[in-house]
């Protein structure tokens, strides 16, 4: 189950209050500097927007392919 969460990019929840997430979970480490935190969050937003564009493109390609191949069948 932990591997599935890591593969999907979901950070595991801490088992005890105040316990930090393990390193390598994809989440930015909390910093005391608010400007650094803002930069980290802006970078994460840019990463997620790029991923969203890629997924939308892939979805559109698959829809077009499904439509094409549906028209190719001669039942």
Buried (B, 14 or more C-beta within 10 A) or exposed (E): EEEEEBEEEEEEEEEEEEEEBEEEBEBEEEEEEEEEBEEBEEEEEEEEEEEEEEEEEEEEEEEEEEEEEEEEEEE
